[in-house]
Amino acid sequence: MGAIGRNKTVSTENIGSGITANNMFAHLNEIQANVRENNREAVNIINRVKNDPDAPITIYKATASGSIHHGDWVFLDKKHAERWTRNANGTKKKGVKLVSKVVHAEDIEWSKRNLEFLFK
């Protein structure tokens, strides 16, 4: 499986942690307290899908392509994903919009970076 970058395909097989959203609750203490507090929606979702790999989860991504693909980095928190639709000065990025998709908890892996996930 790979993510398509500009003019190349990048392997994503070793990027994920193997920790799916339904198993993530046991790893929340590995994330800094301020990150957990600022992403309360994601933490609540992780707790809701605890031990349920088939639980539905809505994932979000800011993208110019208009869709979410396997291998994409995604967020559980809509507000966090929306931040990526804007430049540092707050202006909207041209052609970038927020998209969402409903998947199963087992379809995403924790990236081991804050509360960012990989759609596998």
JOLIN-V749609 format. One line per field, one symbol per residue. phi: phi as a letter, one per 30 degrees, with the letter a starting at -180 (. if undefined). psi: psi as a letter, one per 30 degrees, with the letter a starting at -180 (. if undefined). A space follows every 10 residues. Layout:
BEGIN
phi: ???
psi: ???
END
This chain:
BEGIN
phi: .bcccdiacc dcdcddcicd edcdedcddd ceedddddbe dddddeddce ibdcddbccb acacdiacce jddbbccedd ddeddbdedj ddddicbdbb acbdeddbbd dibhccbcdc
psi: klkjajglkk kgegelffjl efffefgeff kkeeeeefhe eeeeeeeegk gifgkkkklk kklffglklk fkkllfjeee eefffllegf kkkkfklkll kklleffkkk fgjbhklkj.
END
